[in-house]
Amino acid sequence: MSNPETATPLGNLGPWQDWVRQQLIFTEAVRGGPLVWCAGDTHLFGDPLGPIRHAHDDAAEYYFVLSGACMVEVGGEERVAAAGDLVYIPANAPHNLLHEVGGEDAWVYVLVSPNIAHNKWRTADYLPGSESLRMTVTRPLEGDRSSSANPFPAELVEVERGTPRSSVSRTSEVVYLVVAGRCHVRVDRLAGNLGAGDQVHVLRDLNHEISSLTDTAALLRFECAFVPFAGVPLGPEGAQTQY
């Protein structure tokens, strides 16, 4: 029987081995994807670093717990993150995901933005003042919208059957994680059906549309901003070239 404090609010997600087969995202704007800490194991499956305490210079991070629970440490503060919790880790904050809690597999969706590929993390010599930074934990499925005000914004998007949602981002890449119901997603000329736990990554300037296949579908939307060619000298026409 599932522990009510760690059981998933998303319903049946299927085997974790299928969930972690989703492609990890890796662009200038964002990196991340699904990770699992199996009960009784010593590390996150699919994580090349952990559990080693580290920080991301100038990049923030989210943990969203889909199922189970895990112990998270940020700036020396430890908290249990349970299913439905969205943990925001500010840029530069030393942090770690220490272990699962409750003897059940912990399914954790992780995103870091921006993705500074030449400086993914530091494991020592943390920046001055960074140990005073703290995590914030919200419950977006229960109506808490405060994560939309973070420098790396996240919000819950709800789509009703028969009322598709169309959008395009001119400043950010967007990552959606389905957290309730099923939906049909079209990104430019590609389309497919998604269920709880599935992700879709949308590049800048691509029109995309989400249609619910159930009465209501809910998705976490992460807005991953970046500046193309930041810090790179451009030619005389560079100011007119986005990419």
N, C-alpha and C positions, 0 to 999 in steps of 0.2 A: 504493500500500500504506500502511496506517495505521502511524503511529509507535506502538510498543507502550507508550511512556511517556505517550501522550496519547489513545490509543484509549478509547472508552467501555466501561465494565464492564456497561452496561445492554443491550447488543445493538443491533439496528437501531432507531433512533429516528425514522426517516423524515426528510423535509426540515425544516430548521430553520424555514423560513417557516411551516409548519403548527404547529410547537411554540409559536412566539411569538404565535400567534393566541389563545391562552388568555387569558381576561380577567385583567387585573391586579387584585389584591386591594387594597381600600382601605376600612378601617373604623377605629374608635377603637383597636382592639387591634393591628392589623397592616396593613402594606402591602407589596406586592412581587409577584413573579411571574417568568416566564422572560425572560432577556436573552441575546443572542448577540453576541460580538465576532467578526465575520467575518475570515477570514485576510486580512491586508494592509490592513484598514480602520483608521480612526483613532478609533473610538468604539464603544461598545456600542449595538447596535440596540435601540431602545425605551427608552433611558435619557435622561431630559430633562436630566441634569446632567453626566454624565461625559464624558471623564475629568478631573474637577476634584477635587482633594483636599478632603475635607470631614469633618465629624463630626456625629453625631446626639446632641443633648443628652438624657440620661436614656433613651436607646433603644439597644438592641443590634441586631446584624445578623448574618445568616448568608449565606455564599456556598456553594452546593453545586454542584460541577462535574460535569455529566453526561457531557460529551464534550470532548475537546481539553484544553487547559491555558491558564492565564493567570498573569500576574504580579500579585501582590497586595502592597500596602504598608500597614502599620499602625504608627503611631508611629515611622516611619523605618526599620523592618525590612521587607525585601523577601523574598518567598518565592514560588516557583512552586507554584501549586495545580493538581494534575492530576486527571484523571477519577477520581471516587470520593472525593475530598477534601471534607470539610465544614469550612469556615473559620468560626470564631466571632470576631466583632469586638466587644469590650466596649463598653458605653455610654460615650459621650464621646470615644472614641478617634479621632483623626484618621486617615483611611485613604483608599485609592484603589485602583481596579482599573486597572492601567496599560496592559496590552495583552495580546493573545494570545501564546502561546508555541508554537513548533514548526511554524508555518505551516499550522495547521488551525483551523477554526472552533471557538471556545470557547463551549460552552453552559453558562450559569451561572444557577442558580435562586437568587433573592435575596429575603430577607425581613427587614423591620425591625419591631421590636416594643418598646414600643407605638408607635402612629402618632400623633405629636403634630403634628396637621395645621397648626397655626399656626406651627410651628417645625420644619420638616422637616429642615433641616441648617444648619450654619454653615460658611463657607469661609475664615474668618479669625478672629483673636482666640480661639483655642482655649482651653478651660478650663484653669486651672492644674493641672499634674501630668498632663494627659491624654497628653502625648507619651511618657510612660513606660509607657503601657498597651500590651499586646502581644496579637497574635492567638494562638489555639490552633487546630491543625489535627488533625482526627481522621479515622479511616477506618471509619465505622459498618458498611459492608458486609462488613468483615473482622472484626467482633466487638468493635470499640472502642465501649464504651457511656458513655464519660466525659462526652459532651456533655449527657447527661440531668441532670447536676449543675449546669449553667450557670444563671444567673438567668433566662435565656430558654431553657428546656429543649428539647432535641431528642433523639429516640430512634428506633431502628429497630424497627418492629413487623412481626412475621412471622405470617402467617395460613396455616394448612394447609387443603387442600381438605376440605370436609365439617365443618370446625370454625369456624363464623363467629365474629367478634369484635364484640360489642356494647358500646357505652359512651355516656356522656353527661358533659359537663363543666359543672360549676356555677360555675366561677371563671374560665374561659378560653375564648377561641375557639381552634379547632384547625385546623391546615392539614396535610393529608397530601399527600405527593409519592410516587407509585409509582416504585420503583427496580428492581423485579424481578417478573416474572410478570404475570398479568392478574387483575383482581378485579372483583367486583360490589359497588358501594357504594350503600347506601340512607341518605339523610339525611331523617328525618321521612317525608314522603310522596313525596319525589323519589328516583329511583334511576337508575343507569346503569352501564355497563361501562367500566373504565379500564385502560390499559396503561402501560408504562414511560414516564416523563416527564410523565404526566398529573397534575394537581393537583385537590384538592377542599377547599373551605373550609367549615367547620362552625361555625355560630354557637353561642353559649352556650345551654345548656339544651335542645339538640336531640338526641334519641336518634339514634344512627347505628350502622350495622352494615356490616362488611366481610366478604365471602365470597370465597375464592380460586377462580378459574376454572382455575388451573393447580395442579400438585402443591403449590407454595408461592408465595405472593405476599409481597413485602416492600415496606414503605412507610416513609418518613421521616415522623415525627409531630412537629410543632412546636406547643408549647403557648404560646399568646399571651395572657397574663393582662392584665386591666385592671379598673378599678373604675368602674362606671357612674356618671355625674354627679359624678366626682371634682372637688372644689373649687367645686361649684355649689350655692348655697343652695336647699334644698328646702322645700316646704310642710309643714304639720303631719303629713301622712300620708306624707311622703317616705321615712321610714325603713322603711315597709312596701312600697315600690314599687321593684322591681328596674330597671325601664326607664321 
